[in-house]
Amino acid sequence: MTAAAINGPRLLACLAELGTVGGLPGGGVCRLALTDADREGRDWVVGRMRALGMEVTVDAIGNVVAVYAGREPGPPVMTGSHIDTVRTGGLYDGNYGVLAGLEVIAALRDAHVRTRRPLAVAFFTNEEGARFAPDMMGSLVFQGGLPLDEALATRGIDGATVGEELHRIGYAGAAPVGTNRVDSFVELHIEQGPVLDREGVQIGVVEGVQGISWTEFTLHGVSNHAGTTPMHMRNDAGYVAARVATFARALTQRYGGNQIATVGALTLTPNLVNVIPNKALFTVDLRNTDGAALQAAEAELWSFAEQAAADEGVACERRMLARFDPVQFDPVLIERVEYAARAQGRSCRRMPSGAGHDAQMLARMCPTGMIFVPSVKGLSHNVKEHTEPADLVAGAEVLLQVLVELADRP
């Protein structure tokens, strides 16, 4: 164990202060990627990094990495997450992992401790994917899994491109991407689910991340009068969308286990009470820890959508928005997290992550692990997202121990 100690009040104060950037009336945060609010949040975090004496670099996709030098040079042991949010986000999703990482550095500085290897704290661009698809874009580019030019050309829901917005907010950095060297990566995050809270467990030892498949469907039918068109003579895009949505829910019941399906966005045109929709645009989010099952679920969904559309005389188009295979984290890091939690007298359990995280991208390039702390009532992507202060501090203390052990190992 290191002599350094987490300063809980300082960590909580930083979380509260960053939470005012893009703050919503009555609570919560809206800091969509590469907006003015994101720029203000980035500036605040970079200022904190520099105040801790860290060397800050910004790469061409806008990822920010701050390094705290070690006693010896070499690839850093890295932690971090993201600071962009969904439109109605909370204070902790992503932000906690970044600010807890900076609190680890502050604790080491307070104790005049330098680890053998350098330590790095990063925040990655557009983790949420709420404005630009796919999610986890910055970390995907960071480790070479998505061409930079393709990412920069991505057009968001408001018509702007990633490249344009990076330049506009001043975060189109000069550092190269896809050539990074990282010793290991540990991400601290709120669970975003109900398991730890309901079971009264302090620390989640994350074993891996579910595979994710996002499909966007566009259905083209024929608008007509809702009162005069017989049911058997309709080409109703809205009806087909509803059939696909209910099929997706039924599919999860048949597959069981960890299969999840969500229709999260749906737009009907012309969206009038007495007009048959001539267009439906909607998304289906499928997730599973089993890669083969996820692939089978995709195939079933796509086949059903095509048949349902044909039955109604509606044209069906589909587009993949994101596709990530399940990821298993490094067994040694899983054990290190579990050991640190138990050594500190904290209850813990092994578990998968149901949400996507930057850690699953970093796992392609270096040994990677994750630490979860409870989300009260399982709420996240919600202005009422909350984690108890004691749990926030506990997670940071586990992170401190794991990072120091990794950075000081022979």
Phi, psi and chi 1 to 4 in degrees:
 res  aa     phi    psi   chi1   chi2   chi3   chi4
   1 MET       -  142.3  -71.6  -70.9  -68.4      -
   2 THR   -84.0  159.7  177.6      -      -      -
   3 ALA   -75.1  -13.4      -      -      -      -
   4 ALA   -69.9  151.7      -      -      -      -
   5 ALA  -141.6  141.0      -      -      -      -
   6 ILE   -66.8  134.5  -65.6  -63.4      -      -
   7 ASN   -95.6   96.9 -178.1  -35.8      -      -
   8 GLY   -57.1  -50.7      -      -      -      -
   9 PRO   -58.1  -36.7  -28.3   37.1      -      -
  10 ARG   -66.5  -43.3  179.0  170.5   58.1 -165.3
  11 LEU   -61.1  -47.3  171.0   60.3      -      -
  12 LEU   -64.2  -36.4  -61.7  175.3      -      -
  13 ALA   -66.5  -39.6      -      -      -      -
  14 CYS   -64.4  -42.4  -74.4      -      -      -
  15 LEU   -61.3  -42.1  -75.6  164.0      -      -
  16 ALA   -66.8  -40.5      -      -      -      -
  17 GLU   -68.6  -45.1 -172.8  169.5  -12.1      -
  18 LEU   -62.3  -32.1 -179.8   57.1      -      -
  19 GLY   -66.0  -15.1      -      -      -      -
  20 THR   -80.0  -17.2   65.4      -      -      -
  21 VAL   -80.8  111.8 -179.7      -      -      -
  22 GLY    79.4   15.8      -      -      -      -
  23 GLY   -61.5  142.5      -      -      -      -
  24 LEU   -98.8  148.9  -63.2  170.5      -      -
  25 PRO   -57.0  128.0  -22.7   33.1      -      -
  26 GLY    85.0    1.6      -      -      -      -
  27 GLY   117.8  161.4      -      -      -      -
  28 GLY    89.8  174.5      -      -      -      -
  29 VAL  -140.2  140.3  179.4      -      -      -
  30 CYS  -123.6  104.5  176.6      -      -      -
  31 ARG  -135.9   68.3 -146.7  163.0   42.9 -123.1
  32 LEU   -60.9  150.1  -66.3  177.1      -      -
  33 ALA   -57.6  131.6      -      -      -      -
  34 LEU    67.6   19.9  -50.7 -175.4      -      -
  35 THR   -88.0  175.9   56.9      -      -      -
  36 ASP   -60.4  -37.6  -70.1  -16.2      -      -
  37 ALA   -64.9  -39.1      -      -      -      -
  38 ASP   -62.5  -42.7 -172.6   25.9      -      -
  39 ARG   -59.2  -43.8  170.2  175.2   53.9 -164.9
  40 GLU   -64.3  -40.7 -173.6  178.5  -11.7      -
  41 GLY   -65.0  -42.2      -      -      -      -
  42 ARG   -59.7  -45.8  -74.9  165.9  170.9  -95.8
  43 ASP   -60.0  -40.4  -70.5  -13.0      -      -
  44 TRP   -63.9  -45.9 -172.1   92.7      -      -
  45 VAL   -68.8  -41.4  175.7      -      -      -
  46 VAL   -62.1  -38.9  168.2      -      -      -
  47 GLY   -60.2  -39.8      -      -      -      -
  48 ARG   -65.6  -41.4  177.3   74.7  179.4  136.7
  49 MET   -60.3  -45.6  -69.6  168.2  161.2      -
  50 ARG   -68.9  -34.0  -71.3 -179.0  172.6  146.5
  51 ALA   -64.2  -24.9      -      -      -      -
  52 LEU   -88.2    6.7  -68.8  170.6      -      -
  53 GLY    75.8   23.8      -      -      -      -
  54 MET   -91.2  150.6  -55.3  177.7   78.3      -
  55 GLU   -88.5  119.1 -179.4 -179.2  -10.1      -
  56 VAL  -105.1  131.6  179.1      -      -      -
  57 THR  -127.6  149.6   60.1      -      -      -
  58 VAL  -123.5  128.2 -177.0      -      -      -
  59 ASP   -94.8 -178.4   70.7   16.4      -      -
  60 ALA   -69.8  -14.9      -      -      -      -
  61 ILE  -101.9    4.0 -164.9   64.5      -      -
  62 GLY    90.2    4.9      -      -      -      -
  63 ASN   -65.1  140.0  -62.2  -40.9      -      -
  64 VAL  -114.5  125.6  175.9      -      -      -
  65 VAL  -125.3  125.9  177.7      -      -      -
  66 ALA  -115.8  129.2      -      -      -      -
  67 VAL  -111.6  131.7  176.3      -      -      -
  68 TYR  -104.4  111.1 -177.5   66.6      -      -
  69 ALA   -59.1  143.7      -      -      -      -
  70 GLY   -97.7 -177.9      -      -      -      -
  71 ARG   -70.8  -23.3  -60.2 -168.9  -56.1  -87.5
  72 GLU  -128.2  150.8  -59.7  174.2    7.8      -
  73 PRO   -75.5  167.6   29.0  -34.7      -      -
  74 GLY   142.5  176.2      -      -      -      -
  75 PRO   -60.3  139.3  -21.3   33.1      -      -
  76 PRO   -81.9  154.0   32.0  -36.8      -      -
  77 VAL   -80.5  122.4  172.1      -      -      -
  78 MET  -113.9  146.6 -179.8 -179.1  -77.6      -
  79 THR  -135.0  175.4 -170.1      -      -      -
  80 GLY   139.0 -170.7      -      -      -      -
  81 SER  -170.7 -123.0 -167.4      -      -      -
  82 HIS  -146.6  162.4   62.2   97.8      -      -
  83 ILE  -122.3   -2.2   65.4  166.0      -      -
  84 ASP   -75.4  154.9   65.8  -55.0      -      -
  85 THR  -130.2  170.5   73.3      -      -      -
  86 VAL   -77.3  177.1  -64.8      -      -      -
  87 ARG   -66.5  -29.8 -163.2  176.0  -62.4  -81.6
  88 THR  -126.2   65.6   52.1      -      -      -
  89 GLY   -92.8  177.5      -      -      -      -
  90 GLY  -110.6 -167.8      -      -      -      -
  91 LEU   -84.2  -14.5  -60.9 -173.3      -      -
  92 TYR  -114.4  -28.9  -52.3  114.7      -      -
  93 ASP   -58.8  112.9  178.5    2.1      -      -
  94 GLY    83.2  -54.1      -      -      -      -
  95 ASN   -57.6  -38.7  -52.8  -64.8      -      -
  96 TYR   -60.1  -44.4  171.5   51.6      -      -
  97 GLY   -63.9  -35.6      -      -      -      -
  98 VAL   -72.3  -49.3  177.2      -      -      -
  99 LEU   -73.3  -30.6  -62.9 -173.7      -      -
 100 ALA   -67.0  -37.3      -      -      -      -
 101 GLY   -61.2  -42.3      -      -      -      -
 102 LEU   -69.0  -31.1  -66.9  179.1      -      -
 103 GLU   -66.8  -35.4  174.0   53.8   35.2      -
 104 VAL   -59.0  -45.4  166.7      -      -      -
 105 ILE   -63.4  -43.0  -57.3  -57.9      -      -
 106 ALA   -61.6  -39.8      -      -      -      -
 107 ALA   -64.7  -40.8      -      -      -      -
 108 LEU   -65.8  -40.4  -66.4  172.7      -      -
 109 ARG   -62.6  -43.0  -82.2  172.2   54.9   90.6
 110 ASP   -58.6  -36.8  -70.8  -12.7      -      -
 111 ALA   -91.8    3.4      -      -      -      -
 112 HIS    55.9   44.9  -54.0  -71.8      -      -
 113 VAL  -108.8  133.7  170.8      -      -      -
 114 ARG  -121.3  125.9  -70.4  -84.4  176.8 -178.6
 115 THR   -77.8  164.8   53.8      -      -      -
 116 ARG   -62.2  -52.0  179.8 -175.1  177.1 -163.8
 117 ARG   -90.2  155.5  -68.3  172.7  176.9   79.5
 118 PRO   -64.3  155.2  -17.2   29.0      -      -
 119 LEU  -113.9  143.2  -69.9  169.1      -      -
 120 ALA  -129.9  144.3      -      -      -      -
 121 VAL  -121.3  127.7  179.8      -      -      -
 122 ALA  -125.6  150.0      -      -      -      -
 123 PHE  -127.6  134.8   63.4   85.7      -      -
 124 PHE  -102.4  146.4  -62.1  100.4      -      -
 125 THR   -72.6  137.4  -63.7      -      -      -
 126 ASN    52.6   53.6 -173.2   39.8      -      -
 127 GLU   -70.5  -36.5 -169.1  -87.2   -8.8      -
 128 GLU   -72.0  -33.0  -68.1  -69.7    3.8      -
 129 GLY    71.5   14.9      -      -      -      -
 130 ALA   -75.3  -26.4      -      -      -      -
 131 ARG  -107.0  -36.4 -173.0 -177.5 -179.4 -160.0
 132 PHE  -129.4  130.0  -56.6   97.2      -      -
 133 ALA   -97.0  144.3      -      -      -      -
 134 PRO   -87.8  169.0   35.4  -37.9      -      -
 135 ASP   -71.0  166.4   53.9  -11.9      -      -
 136 MET    57.4   31.6  -62.4  163.9  -72.9      -
 137 MET   -62.4  -47.8  178.0 -176.8  -74.9      -
 138 GLY   -61.9  -43.8      -      -      -      -
 139 SER   -72.2  -28.6   52.1      -      -      -
 140 LEU   -67.1  -42.7 -172.9   58.2      -      -
 141 VAL   -68.8  -39.4  174.1      -      -      -
 142 PHE   -54.2  -41.8 -179.2   82.6      -      -
 143 GLN   -98.8   11.3   55.8   75.7   39.8      -
 144 GLY    88.7   13.1      -      -      -      -
 145 GLY   -89.8   -9.8      -      -      -      -
 146 LEU  -139.4  125.3  176.3   65.7      -      -
 147 PRO   -58.0  137.0  -23.8   34.1      -      -
 148 LEU   -57.6  -45.5  174.1   63.1      -      -
 149 ASP   -60.1  -38.9  -70.6  -12.9      -      -
 150 GLU   -65.7  -42.1 -177.1  178.3  -28.9      -
 151 ALA   -64.6  -44.4      -      -      -      -
 152 LEU   -65.3  -28.3  -65.9  176.9      -      -
 153 ALA   -84.5   -6.0      -      -      -      -
 154 THR   -61.4  129.9  -59.6      -      -      -
 155 ARG   -99.9  133.4 -163.3  166.0  -65.0  -80.7
 156 GLY   -87.2 -178.4      -      -      -      -
 157 ILE   -66.5  -17.9   57.6  175.2      -      -
 158 ASP  -103.9    7.1   52.0    6.7      -      -
 159 GLY    94.1  -15.6      -      -      -      -
 160 ALA   -77.3  155.5      -      -      -      -
 161 THR  -101.4  158.0   67.8      -      -      -
 162 VAL   -58.2  -45.7  169.4      -      -      -
 163 GLY   -61.3  -43.6      -      -      -      -
 164 GLU   -61.2  -44.6  -69.0  166.9  -11.4      -
 165 GLU   -72.5  -34.3  -68.6  -63.6   86.8      -
 166 LEU   -59.7  -44.6  -80.5  170.0      -      -
 167 HIS   -66.1  -40.3  -78.5  -76.9      -      -
 168 ARG   -62.7  -40.0 -173.4 -175.2   67.5   81.1
 169 ILE   -91.9   -0.2   69.5  170.0      -      -
 170 GLY    82.1   25.3      -      -      -      -
 171 TYR  -123.2   29.7  -84.6   88.3      -      -
 172 ALA   -88.1   91.5      -      -      -      -
 173 GLY   -78.3  170.0      -      -      -      -
 174 ALA   -94.5  -15.7      -      -      -      -
 175 ALA   -68.8  140.6      -      -      -      -
 176 PRO   -70.3  162.7   26.2  -33.7      -      -
 177 VAL  -119.2  157.3  -62.7      -      -      -
 178 GLY    79.6    4.1      -      -      -      -
 179 THR  -124.1   17.7   59.3      -      -      -
 180 ASN   -76.1  149.0  -50.4  -76.5      -      -
 181 ARG  -118.2  121.5  -63.0  175.4   62.9 -143.1
 182 VAL  -130.5  132.0  178.3      -      -      -
 183 ASP   -68.8  -48.4  173.9   88.2      -      -
 184 SER  -167.0  162.9   48.1      -      -      -
 185 PHE  -139.7  133.3 -178.0   79.1      -      -
 186 VAL  -131.4  122.4 -178.0      -      -      -
 187 GLU  -110.3  128.8 -177.5  172.1    1.7      -
 188 LEU  -100.0  133.0  173.5   61.1      -      -
 189 HIS  -152.9  152.0 -150.5  -78.9      -      -
 190 ILE   -67.9  152.5   60.2  170.2      -      -
 191 GLU   -64.1  -37.6 -177.8 -163.7  -12.9      -
 192 GLN    67.4   17.1  -60.2 -178.9  -85.4      -
 193 GLY  -144.8  176.6      -      -      -      -
 194 PRO   -94.6   -4.8   34.1  -35.2      -      -
 195 VAL   -63.6  -53.8  175.6      -      -      -
 196 LEU   -63.0  -41.7  -64.3  176.9      -      -
 197 ASP   -63.9  -45.2 -177.3   53.2      -      -
 198 ARG   -69.6  -32.4  -71.1 -171.7  179.3 -178.8
 199 GLU   -89.5   -5.9  -65.7 -175.6   -2.3      -
 200 GLY    67.7   33.7      -      -      -      -
 201 VAL  -102.6  137.5  176.0      -      -      -
 202 GLN   -80.8  -39.3  -76.3 -176.3  -67.5      -
 203 ILE  -128.3  128.6  -60.1  -66.7      -      -
 204 GLY   -96.5  126.1      -      -      -      -
 205 VAL   -97.4  104.4 -178.2      -      -      -
 206 VAL   -83.4  125.3 -173.7      -      -      -
 207 GLU   -92.5  -21.2  -64.1  179.9  -66.8      -
 208 GLY   176.2 -179.9      -      -      -      -
 209 VAL  -124.4  138.4  179.1      -      -      -
 210 GLN   -60.2  149.9  -69.2 -171.5  124.1      -
 211 GLY   -70.6  149.4      -      -      -      -
 212 ILE  -129.7  135.1  -60.5  174.6      -      -
 213 SER  -134.3  118.4  167.3      -      -      -
 214 TRP  -111.4  122.3  -73.1   -0.8      -      -
 215 THR  -120.5  133.9  -55.2      -      -      -
 216 GLU  -104.6  126.1  177.1 -173.1   80.3      -
 217 PHE  -107.6  139.5  -69.6   94.3      -      -
 218 THR  -124.5  121.7  -55.6      -      -      -
 219 LEU  -112.5  133.6  -55.7  173.3      -      -
 220 HIS  -117.7  114.3  -63.1  -80.3      -      -
 221 GLY  -117.1 -146.6      -      -      -      -
 222 VAL  -132.7  124.8  178.0      -      -      -
 223 SER   -71.7  140.5  -76.5      -      -      -
 224 ASN  -159.9  171.3 -143.1  -31.5      -      -
 225 HIS   -68.1  130.7 -163.7  -67.2      -      -
 226 ALA   -71.1  -19.6      -      -      -      -
 227 GLY   -97.6  -24.2      -      -      -      -
 228 THR  -106.9   -8.3   62.5      -      -      -
 229 THR   -95.7  113.9  -49.6      -      -      -
 230 PRO   -56.4  151.0  -23.5   34.5      -      -
 231 MET   -60.3  -37.5  -60.3  -56.2  -67.2      -
 232 HIS   -80.3   -2.7   68.0  -77.0      -      -
 233 MET  -110.3   16.3  -64.8 -177.3 -178.7      -
 234 ARG   -95.3  153.0  -61.8 -176.1  177.8 -149.8
 235 ASN  -123.8   75.4  -52.4  109.0      -      -
 236 ASP   -95.5  104.4 -173.0  -19.8      -      -
 237 ALA   -65.8  -33.1      -      -      -      -
 238 GLY   -66.8  -39.2      -      -      -      -
 239 TYR   -62.7  -43.7  169.0   63.5      -      -
 240 VAL   -63.6  -41.1  177.1      -      -      -
 241 ALA   -59.1  -41.6      -      -      -      -
 242 ALA   -64.9  -39.8      -      -      -      -
 243 ARG   -62.4  -42.6  -74.3 -167.6   66.0 -166.9
 244 VAL   -65.7  -40.2  175.0      -      -      -
 245 ALA   -62.7  -44.4      -      -      -      -
 246 THR   -71.0  -31.9   54.6      -      -      -
 247 PHE   -63.7  -41.4  176.6   84.6      -      -
 248 ALA   -60.9  -40.7      -      -      -      -
 249 ARG   -67.0  -43.0 -177.1   61.0  173.4  -99.4
 250 ALA   -65.2  -33.0      -      -      -      -
 251 LEU   -60.8  -40.2 -178.5  147.9      -      -
 252 THR   -64.3  -34.9   66.1      -      -      -
 253 GLN   -69.7  -36.7  -64.5  168.3  -19.4      -
 254 ARG   -70.2  -42.0  -77.7 -166.3  -69.7  107.9
 255 TYR   -74.4  -36.5  -84.0   56.8      -      -
 256 GLY    64.6 -157.5      -      -      -      -
 257 GLY    56.8 -128.4      -      -      -      -
 258 ASN  -102.4   17.8  -67.9  -42.5      -      -
 259 GLN   -74.4  129.7 -178.5   62.7   57.1      -
 260 ILE  -130.8  144.7  -66.4  172.0      -      -
 261 ALA  -142.8  137.5      -      -      -      -
 262 THR  -142.3  129.6  -55.4      -      -      -
 263 VAL   -96.4  101.9  175.5      -      -      -
 264 GLY   -98.7  -20.5      -      -      -      -
 265 ALA  -135.8  133.7      -      -      -      -
 266 LEU  -148.8  124.3  170.8   62.6      -      -
 267 THR  -128.5  126.6  -57.4      -      -      -
 268 LEU  -107.0  144.4  -60.6 -179.9      -      -
 269 THR  -126.8  132.3  -56.2      -      -      -
 270 PRO   -85.4    5.1   30.7  -36.0      -      -
 271 ASN    63.0   48.7 -159.2   34.1      -      -
 272 LEU  -121.8  147.3  -61.9  171.2      -      -
 273 VAL   -63.9  -30.4   66.0      -      -      -
 274 ASN  -115.4   23.9   61.0  -15.7      -      -
 275 VAL  -127.8  130.6  179.7      -      -      -
 276 ILE   -65.5  128.5  -62.6  165.7      -      -
 277 PRO   -63.4  132.4  -21.6   33.1      -      -
 278 ASN   -96.0   -4.8   66.1    3.4      -      -
 279 LYS  -151.1  140.1 -178.2  179.6  177.2 -178.5
 280 ALA  -133.0  127.7      -      -      -      -
 281 LEU  -119.8  119.1  177.7   67.5      -      -
 282 PHE  -149.8  163.3   64.2   99.9      -      -
 283 THR  -118.8  150.4   59.9      -      -      -
 284 VAL  -127.6  124.8 -179.2      -      -      -
 285 ASP  -105.2  112.0  176.9  -28.1      -      -
 286 LEU  -107.8  139.8  -63.4  175.4      -      -
 287 ARG  -142.5  146.1  -54.7 -169.9 -173.0 -151.1
 288 ASN  -162.9  146.1 -157.2  -46.6      -      -
 289 THR   -76.9  -15.9   54.3      -      -      -
 290 ASP  -100.7  114.5 -177.0  -38.9      -      -
 291 GLY   -62.3  -40.7      -      -      -      -
 292 ALA   -66.3  -40.5      -      -      -      -
 293 ALA   -65.7  -38.5      -      -      -      -
 294 LEU   -62.5  -43.6  178.6   61.5      -      -
 295 GLN   -63.5  -40.4 -170.0  172.6   18.9      -
 296 ALA   -65.7  -39.5      -      -      -      -
 297 ALA   -64.4  -41.8      -      -      -      -
 298 GLU   -56.9  -49.4  -77.1  176.8  -37.9      -
 299 ALA   -60.8  -41.9      -      -      -      -
 300 GLU   -63.7  -44.4  -82.3 -157.6   53.6      -
 301 LEU   -61.7  -48.4  177.2   73.8      -      -
 302 TRP   -62.4  -43.1  -62.9  -18.4      -      -
 303 SER   -63.3  -43.5  176.9      -      -      -
 304 PHE   -63.8  -43.2  179.5   85.3      -      -
 305 ALA   -60.4  -42.2      -      -      -      -
 306 GLU   -64.9  -41.8  -69.5  172.3    0.6      -
 307 GLN   -69.9  -41.3 -173.6   60.1   55.3      -
 308 ALA   -62.4  -39.9      -      -      -      -
 309 ALA   -65.5  -44.2      -      -      -      -
 310 ALA   -61.7  -39.7      -      -      -      -
 311 ASP   -59.8  -31.5  -68.2  -15.0      -      -
 312 GLU   -98.5   -0.2 -174.9   70.5    5.9      -
 313 GLY    69.1   35.4      -      -      -      -
 314 VAL  -114.5  139.1  167.4      -      -      -
 315 ALA   -80.5  141.0      -      -      -      -
 316 CYS  -125.2  126.3  177.1      -      -      -
 317 GLU  -121.4  148.6  -58.1  168.4    2.2      -
 318 ARG  -136.8  152.5   74.0  168.4 -171.8  -94.7
 319 ARG  -141.9  131.1  179.1  168.7   70.3  101.8
 320 MET   -77.8  124.3  -70.9  -60.2  -62.6      -
 321 LEU   -91.6  -33.5  -61.1  179.6      -      -
 322 ALA  -162.3  147.5      -      -      -      -
 323 ARG  -152.7  112.8  179.7   61.4  165.4   85.3
 324 PHE  -130.0  131.1  -57.9  118.3      -      -
 325 ASP   -72.3  158.0  -71.3  -32.4      -      -
 326 PRO   -58.1  149.2  -22.0   32.8      -      -
 327 VAL  -124.6  133.7  171.3      -      -      -
 328 GLN  -104.7  130.1  -61.1  -58.8  -47.9      -
 329 PHE   -80.1  167.2  -71.2  142.1      -      -
 330 ASP   -65.0  125.7 -177.4   75.1      -      -
 331 PRO   -58.8  -36.3  -22.7   32.7      -      -
 332 VAL   -67.3  -40.9  174.1      -      -      -
 333 LEU   -69.6  -35.9  -77.5 -173.2      -      -
 334 ILE   -57.8  -44.8  -67.0  170.6      -      -
 335 GLU   -66.2  -38.1  -69.4  177.6    1.4      -
 336 ARG   -63.4  -42.7  -78.2 -173.5 -179.4  -86.9
 337 VAL   -63.7  -45.5  170.7      -      -      -
 338 GLU   -62.6  -42.5 -171.6  170.0   48.8      -
 339 TYR   -63.2  -44.2  172.8   81.3      -      -
 340 ALA   -63.0  -42.4      -      -      -      -
 341 ALA   -62.1  -46.4      -      -      -      -
 342 ARG   -68.9  -35.8  -64.8 -166.4 -173.8  -76.4
 343 ALA   -63.7  -28.8      -      -      -      -
 344 GLN   -89.7    4.6  -66.3  179.0   16.0      -
 345 GLY    76.6   26.2      -      -      -      -
 346 ARG  -103.7  141.2  -52.3 -168.9 -174.1  -77.4
 347 SER   -70.5  145.0   57.2      -      -      -
 348 CYS  -152.5  161.9   64.1      -      -      -
 349 ARG  -149.1  149.3   78.3 -175.2  -53.3  -83.0
 350 ARG   -81.7  146.1  -64.8 -166.9  178.3 -161.3
 351 MET  -164.7  157.6   62.4 -169.3  -56.6      -
 352 PRO   -86.8  164.7   33.1  -35.5      -      -
 353 SER   -98.8  129.4  171.5      -      -      -
 354 GLY   -84.0  -18.9      -      -      -      -
 355 ALA  -102.3  157.7      -      -      -      -
 356 GLY   -80.7  149.9      -      -      -      -
 357 HIS  -144.4  157.8  -62.9  -73.7      -      -
 358 ASP   -57.3  -30.2  -68.1  -49.8      -      -
 359 ALA   -57.2  -33.3      -      -      -      -
 360 GLN   -69.0  -24.9   74.3 -168.5   81.4      -
 361 MET   -78.8  -41.2  -58.8  -54.7  161.1      -
 362 LEU   -64.1  -26.7  -88.1  -68.8      -      -
 363 ALA   -61.7  -17.6      -      -      -      -
 364 ARG   -75.0  -17.5  -58.0 -178.5 -177.3 -169.7
 365 MET  -120.2  -15.5   68.8 -174.7  -59.9      -
 366 CYS  -161.2  163.3   65.1      -      -      -
 367 PRO   -57.6  132.5  -23.9   34.4      -      -
 368 THR  -137.9  147.0  -62.3      -      -      -
 369 GLY  -147.7  170.1      -      -      -      -
 370 MET  -139.6  151.3  -75.8 -165.6   76.4      -
 371 ILE  -122.7  131.2  -55.1  164.5      -      -
 372 PHE  -110.1  148.5  -84.3  170.2      -      -
 373 VAL  -123.1  160.0  -65.7      -      -      -
 374 PRO   -65.9  147.4  -20.1   32.3      -      -
 375 SER  -107.6  119.9  -65.6      -      -      -
 376 VAL   -59.6  126.5  173.4      -      -      -
 377 LYS    60.7   13.2  -63.5 -177.9  179.7  178.4
 378 GLY    73.4   11.7      -      -      -      -
 379 LEU   -80.2  133.1  -69.9  178.1      -      -
 380 SER  -156.3  168.1 -174.5      -      -      -
 381 HIS    51.5   44.3  -73.5 -171.6      -      -
 382 ASN  -155.2  138.2 -173.5  -48.8      -      -
 383 VAL   -63.6  -18.9  -62.9      -      -      -
 384 LYS   -92.4    8.2  -64.9 -178.2  178.8  179.9
 385 GLU   -50.7  132.3  172.1 -175.3  -82.4      -
 386 HIS  -152.7  139.4 -179.0   69.2      -      -
 387 THR  -130.2  135.9  -66.0      -      -      -
 388 GLU   -62.4  141.1  -67.0  -65.3  -19.6      -
 389 PRO   -52.3  -40.1  -29.0   36.1      -      -
 390 ALA   -63.2  -34.7      -      -      -      -
 391 ASP   -73.6  -36.2  -69.1  -33.4      -      -
 392 LEU   -61.4  -43.0  -66.2  168.1      -      -
 393 VAL   -68.3  -40.9  173.7      -      -      -
 394 ALA   -60.0  -44.4      -      -      -      -
 395 GLY   -61.6  -40.9      -      -      -      -
 396 ALA   -65.3  -35.1      -      -      -      -
 397 GLU   -69.4  -37.8  -71.7  174.4  -18.0      -
 398 VAL   -65.5  -43.5  172.0      -      -      -
 399 LEU   -59.0  -44.7  179.1   68.2      -      -
 400 LEU   -56.1  -48.6  170.1   62.6      -      -
 401 GLN   -63.4  -44.5 -178.4  173.6  -23.4      -
 402 VAL   -65.0  -44.1  172.0      -      -      -
 403 LEU   -64.8  -42.0  -67.9  179.4      -      -
 404 VAL   -65.8  -43.3  168.7      -      -      -
 405 GLU   -61.7  -41.0  -70.9  176.2   -4.8      -
 406 LEU   -66.8  -43.0  -74.6  170.3      -      -
 407 ALA   -74.0  -22.0      -      -      -      -
 408 ASP  -101.5   -0.7  -84.3  -18.5      -      -
 409 ARG   -66.1  152.7   75.2 -173.9 -168.6  -80.4
 410 PRO   -59.2      -  -23.9   34.2      -      -
